[in-house]
């Protein structure tokens, strides 16, 4: 199961830097996670200062 970035994202980029496979990129409104590339490791969620990243359902 991949992770998702919610509306609390302020586009700081911390999650993109933490992703070991580069699955996170800047989207139109905030950063987005490519679910097909996501390893479900949680590195992004651990580094998000706003808690905007959670497991996708």
MOPAC internal coordinates of N, CA, C and O (Angstrom, degrees):
PM7 1SCF
backbone

  N    0.0000 0     0.00 0     0.00 0    0    0    0
  C    1.4498 1     0.00 0     0.00 0    1    0    0
  C    1.5306 1   108.48 1     0.00 0    2    1    0
  O    1.2310 1   120.37 1   -51.22 1    3    2    1
  N    1.2837 1   116.91 1   128.78 1    3    2    1
  C    1.4589 1   122.38 1  -179.61 1    5    3    2
  C    1.5247 1   110.73 1   -80.34 1    6    5    3
  O    1.2310 1   121.48 1   -10.89 1    7    6    5
  N    1.3060 1   114.78 1   169.11 1    7    6    5
  C    1.4592 1   120.74 1   174.83 1    9    7    6
  C    1.5210 1   109.13 1   -97.30 1   10    9    7
  O    1.2310 1   120.65 1   -16.83 1   11   10    9
  N    1.3320 1   116.37 1   163.17 1   11   10    9
  C    1.4656 1   121.36 1   177.25 1   13   11   10
  C    1.5183 1   109.01 1  -133.53 1   14   13   11
  O    1.2310 1   120.95 1   -26.78 1   15   14   13
  N    1.3190 1   115.79 1   153.22 1   15   14   13
  C    1.4556 1   121.92 1   179.05 1   17   15   14
  C    1.5198 1   108.19 1  -107.57 1   18   17   15
  O    1.2310 1   120.76 1   -55.09 1   19   18   17
  N    1.3149 1   116.15 1   124.91 1   19   18   17
  C    1.4531 1   121.74 1  -177.30 1   21   19   18
  C    1.5127 1   113.88 1   -91.76 1   22   21   19
  O    1.2310 1   121.48 1     6.74 1   23   22   21
  N    1.3098 1   114.77 1  -173.26 1   23   22   21
  C    1.4583 1   121.98 1  -175.10 1   25   23   22
  C    1.5299 1   113.69 1   -68.67 1   26   25   23
  O    1.2310 1   119.72 1   168.67 1   27   26   25
  N    1.3191 1   118.14 1   -11.33 1   27   26   25
  C    1.4578 1   121.11 1   178.03 1   29   27   26
  C    1.5215 1   113.38 1   -74.89 1   30   29   27
  O    1.2310 1   120.57 1   174.98 1   31   30   29
  N    1.3215 1   116.52 1    -5.02 1   31   30   29
  C    1.4674 1   121.65 1  -179.27 1   33   31   30
  C    1.5280 1   110.63 1   -65.37 1   34   33   31
  O    1.2310 1   121.08 1   -48.40 1   35   34   33
  N    1.3363 1   115.53 1   131.60 1   35   34   33
  C    1.4674 1   121.29 1   177.95 1   37   35   34
  C    1.5322 1   111.10 1  -110.89 1   38   37   35
  O    1.2310 1   120.72 1  -165.46 1   39   38   37
  N    1.3326 1   116.23 1    14.54 1   39   38   37
  C    1.4710 1   123.16 1   177.07 1   41   39   38
  C    1.5259 1   113.05 1    57.37 1   42   41   39
  O    1.2310 1   120.80 1  -136.38 1   43   42   41
  N    1.3203 1   116.07 1    43.62 1   43   42   41
  C    1.4651 1   119.99 1   179.02 1   45   43   42
  C    1.5246 1   111.98 1   -79.69 1   46   45   43
  O    1.2310 1   120.31 1   155.03 1   47   46   45
  N    1.3501 1   117.00 1   -24.97 1   47   46   45
  C    1.4547 1   121.24 1   177.89 1   49   47   46
  C    1.5173 1   115.81 1    89.13 1   50   49   47
  O    1.2310 1   119.71 1   179.63 1   51   50   49
  N    1.3113 1   118.16 1    -0.37 1   51   50   49
  C    1.4691 1   120.50 1  -179.62 1   53   51   50
  C    1.5229 1   111.46 1   -59.49 1   54   53   51
  O    1.2310 1   120.46 1   140.81 1   55   54   53
  N    1.3143 1   116.72 1   -39.19 1   55   54   53
  C    1.4650 1   120.53 1  -178.64 1   57   55   54
  C    1.5262 1   111.43 1   -67.20 1   58   57   55
  O    1.2310 1   120.21 1   139.17 1   59   58   57
  N    1.3096 1   117.20 1   -40.83 1   59   58   57
  C    1.4706 1   121.10 1  -179.82 1   61   59   58
  C    1.5272 1   110.30 1   -62.55 1   62   61   59
  O    1.2310 1   120.36 1   140.48 1   63   62   61
  N    1.3079 1   116.91 1   -39.52 1   63   62   61
  C    1.4630 1   121.14 1   178.77 1   65   63   62
  C    1.5249 1   111.46 1   -67.52 1   66   65   63
  O    1.2310 1   120.27 1   150.08 1   67   66   65
  N    1.3380 1   117.09 1   -29.92 1   67   66   65
  C    1.4590 1   121.63 1  -176.69 1   69   67   66
  C    1.5265 1   113.61 1   -84.40 1   70   69   67
  O    1.2310 1   119.85 1   161.56 1   71   70   69
  N    1.3193 1   117.89 1   -18.44 1   71   70   69
  C    1.4665 1   121.32 1  -175.70 1   73   71   70
  C    1.5304 1   110.74 1   -72.27 1   74   73   71
  O    1.2310 1   119.91 1   -59.91 1   75   74   73
  N    1.3393 1   117.78 1   120.09 1   75   74   73
  C    1.4660 1   120.50 1  -177.13 1   77   75   74
  C    1.5265 1   114.65 1   -71.91 1   78   77   75
  O    1.2310 1   119.88 1   163.95 1   79   78   77
  N    1.3381 1   117.83 1   -16.05 1   79   78   77
  C    1.4626 1   120.19 1  -178.67 1   81   79   78
  C    1.5238 1   113.63 1  -115.52 1   82   81   79
  O    1.2310 1   120.12 1  -174.67 1   83   82   81
  N    1.3216 1   117.38 1     5.33 1   83   82   81
  C    1.4619 1   120.86 1   178.07 1   85   83   82
  C    1.5211 1   113.80 1    67.35 1   86   85   83
  O    1.2310 1   120.32 1  -145.73 1   87   86   85
  N    1.3247 1   116.99 1    34.27 1   87   86   85
  C    1.4660 1   121.69 1  -177.92 1   89   87   86
  C    1.5229 1   113.16 1   -82.17 1   90   89   87
  O    1.2310 1   119.81 1   177.44 1   91   90   89
  N    1.3324 1   117.96 1    -2.56 1   91   90   89
  C    1.4595 1   121.35 1  -175.72 1   93   91   90
  C    1.5222 1   109.96 1  -113.81 1   94   93   91
  O    1.2310 1   121.49 1   -48.21 1   95   94   93
  N    1.3317 1   114.76 1   131.79 1   95   94   93
  C    1.4655 1   119.96 1   179.64 1   97   95   94
  C    1.5234 1   110.00 1  -142.05 1   98   97   95
  O    1.2310 1   121.10 1   -17.98 1   99   98   97
  N    1.3118 1   115.51 1   162.02 1   99   98   97
  C    1.4649 1   120.99 1   179.47 1  101   99   98
  C    1.5231 1   109.33 1   -70.27 1  102  101   99
  O    1.2310 1   120.60 1   -55.05 1  103  102  101
  N    1.3111 1   116.46 1   124.95 1  103  102  101
  C    1.4570 1   122.37 1   176.64 1  105  103  102
  C    1.5194 1   109.76 1   -98.80 1  106  105  103
  O    1.2310 1   120.88 1    11.15 1  107  106  105
  N    1.3027 1   115.93 1  -168.85 1  107  106  105
  C    1.4586 1   120.42 1  -178.26 1  109  107  106
  C    1.5307 1   112.59 1   -66.33 1  110  109  107
  O    1.2310 1   120.61 1   135.03 1  111  110  109
  N    1.3280 1   116.44 1   -44.97 1  111  110  109
  C    1.4689 1   120.90 1  -178.00 1  113  111  110
  C    1.5190 1   113.64 1  -104.92 1  114  113  111
  O    1.2310 1   120.26 1   148.65 1  115  114  113
  N    1.3205 1   117.11 1   -31.35 1  115  114  113
  C    1.4605 1   122.87 1  -179.20 1  117  115  114
  C    1.5162 1   108.49 1  -160.63 1  118  117  115
  O    1.2310 1   120.29 1    -2.25 1  119  118  117
  N    1.3100 1   117.05 1   177.75 1  119  118  117
  C    1.4578 1   120.59 1   179.11 1  121  119  118
  C    1.5301 1   109.64 1   -66.01 1  122  121  119
  O    1.2310 1   120.91 1   -28.22 1  123  122  121
  N    1.3331 1   115.87 1   151.78 1  123  122  121
  C    1.4540 1   121.66 1  -178.86 1  125  123  122
  C    1.5230 1   110.13 1  -132.98 1  126  125  123
  O    1.2310 1   120.76 1   -29.00 1  127  126  125
  N    1.3215 1   116.15 1   151.00 1  127  126  125
  C    1.4643 1   122.34 1   179.35 1  129  127  126
  C    1.5232 1   109.09 1  -108.25 1  130  129  127
  O    1.2310 1   120.60 1   -50.43 1  131  130  129
  N    1.3252 1   116.45 1   129.57 1  131  130  129
  C    1.4551 1   122.10 1   174.50 1  133  131  130
  C    1.5280 1   107.22 1   -78.52 1  134  133  131
  O    1.2310 1   120.56 1   -73.05 1  135  134  133
  N    1.3280 1   116.53 1   106.95 1  135  134  133
  C    1.4599 1   121.51 1  -175.06 1  137  135  134
  C    1.5246 1   112.61 1   -61.07 1  138  137  135
  O    1.2310 1   119.82 1   151.48 1  139  138  137
  N    1.3188 1   117.95 1   -28.52 1  139  138  137
  C    1.4647 1   121.11 1  -179.29 1  141  139  138
  C    1.5265 1   112.01 1   -74.16 1  142  141  139
  O    1.2310 1   120.25 1   156.30 1  143  142  141
  N    1.3250 1   117.13 1   -23.70 1  143  142  141
  C    1.4656 1   121.19 1  -179.47 1  145  143  142
  C    1.5261 1   112.97 1   -98.10 1  146  145  143
  O    1.2310 1   120.31 1   159.13 1  147  146  145
  N    1.3228 1   117.01 1   -20.87 1  147  146  145
  C    1.4591 1   122.58 1  -175.92 1  149  147  146
  C    1.5267 1   111.00 1   -61.33 1  150  149  147
  O    1.2310 1   120.74 1   -48.26 1  151  150  149
  N    1.3440 1   116.19 1   131.74 1  151  150  149
  C    1.4627 1   122.28 1   178.80 1  153  151  150
  C    1.5223 1   113.02 1   -89.51 1  154  153  151
  O    1.2310 1   120.33 1   174.35 1  155  154  153
  N    1.3241 1   116.98 1    -5.65 1  155  154  153
  C    1.4592 1   122.63 1  -177.50 1  157  155  154
  C    1.5248 1   111.34 1    63.23 1  158  157  155
  O    1.2310 1   120.82 1  -143.83 1  159  158  157
  N    1.3366 1   116.04 1    36.17 1  159  158  157
  C    1.4663 1   120.18 1  -178.01 1  161  159  158
  C    1.5253 1   112.83 1   -85.54 1  162  161  159
  O    1.2310 1   120.07 1   156.36 1  163  162  161
  N    1.3356 1   117.47 1   -23.64 1  163  162  161
  C    1.4583 1   121.19 1   178.42 1  165  163  162
  C    1.5147 1   115.24 1    85.17 1  166  165  163
  O    1.2310 1   119.63 1  -177.03 1  167  166  165
  N    1.3222 1   118.31 1     2.97 1  167  166  165
  C    1.4657 1   120.96 1  -179.82 1  169  167  166
  C    1.5208 1   111.35 1   -58.36 1  170  169  167
  O    1.2310 1   120.54 1   140.70 1  171  170  169
  N    1.3083 1   116.58 1   -39.30 1  171  170  169
  C    1.4635 1   120.96 1  -178.85 1  173  171  170
  C    1.5257 1   111.04 1   -65.01 1  174  173  171
  O    1.2310 1   120.76 1   134.51 1  175  174  173
  N    1.3252 1   116.15 1   -45.49 1  175  174  173
  C    1.4654 1   120.82 1  -179.46 1  177  175  174
  C    1.5210 1   111.35 1   -63.01 1  178  177  175
  O    1.2310 1   120.84 1   143.16 1  179  178  177
  N    1.3299 1   116.00 1   -36.84 1  179  178  177
  C    1.4624 1   120.64 1  -179.97 1  181  179  178
  C    1.5221 1   112.62 1   -67.19 1  182  181  179
  O    1.2310 1   119.94 1   152.55 1  183  182  181
  N    1.3243 1   117.72 1   -27.45 1  183  182  181
  C    1.4619 1   120.54 1  -176.63 1  185  183  182
  C    1.5222 1   114.17 1   -98.99 1  186  185  183
  O    1.2310 1   119.91 1   168.99 1  187  186  185
  N    1.3287 1   117.77 1   -11.01 1  187  186  185
  C    1.4728 1   119.86 1  -177.59 1  189  187  186
  C    1.5320 1   110.29 1   -68.80 1  190  189  187
  O    1.2310 1   120.05 1   -60.43 1  191  190  189
  N    1.3395 1   117.52 1   119.57 1  191  190  189
  C    1.4643 1   119.92 1  -178.57 1  193  191  190
  C    1.5239 1   113.92 1   -71.90 1  194  193  191
  O    1.2310 1   120.07 1   165.06 1  195  194  193
  N    1.3322 1   117.47 1   -14.94 1  195  194  193
  C    1.4618 1   120.49 1  -178.46 1  197  195  194
  C    1.5201 1   113.96 1  -107.78 1  198  197  195
  O    1.2310 1   120.02 1   179.71 1  199  198  197
  N    1.3120 1   117.57 1    -0.29 1  199  198  197
  C    1.4554 1   120.43 1  -179.30 1  201  199  198
  C    1.5224 1   112.57 1    65.65 1  202  201  199
  O    1.2310 1   120.35 1  -149.48 1  203  202  201
  N    1.3297 1   116.93 1    30.52 1  203  202  201
  C    1.4517 1   122.26 1  -175.67 1  205  203  202
  C    1.5196 1   114.10 1   -84.75 1  206  205  203
  O    1.2310 1   120.15 1   178.18 1  207  206  205
  N    1.3324 1   117.31 1    -1.82 1  207  206  205
  C    1.4597 1   120.63 1  -175.88 1  209  207  206
  C    1.5316 1   109.47 1  -113.76 1  210  209  207
  O    1.2310 1   121.53 1   -48.14 1  211  210  209
  N    1.3362 1   114.67 1   131.86 1  211  210  209
  C    1.4550 1   120.16 1  -179.60 1  213  211  210
  C    1.5346 1   109.37 1  -144.88 1  214  213  211
  O    1.2310 1   120.34 1   -17.38 1  215  214  213
  N    1.3345 1   116.96 1   162.62 1  215  214  213
  C    1.4636 1   119.13 1   176.78 1  217  215  214
  C    1.5252 1   110.97 1   -61.94 1  218  217  215
  O    1.2310 1   120.35 1   -42.54 1  219  218  217
  N    1.3225 1   116.94 1   137.46 1  219  218  217
  C    1.4583 1   121.15 1   176.80 1  221  219  218
  C    1.5329 1   108.31 1   -71.22 1  222  221  219
  O    1.2310 1   121.12 1   -28.48 1  223  222  221
  N    1.2794 1   115.46 1   151.52 1  223  222  221
  C    1.4740 1   118.82 1  -178.86 1  225  223  222
  C    1.4958 1   111.22 1  -102.16 1  226  225  223
  O    1.2310 1   120.10 1   180.00 1  227  226  225

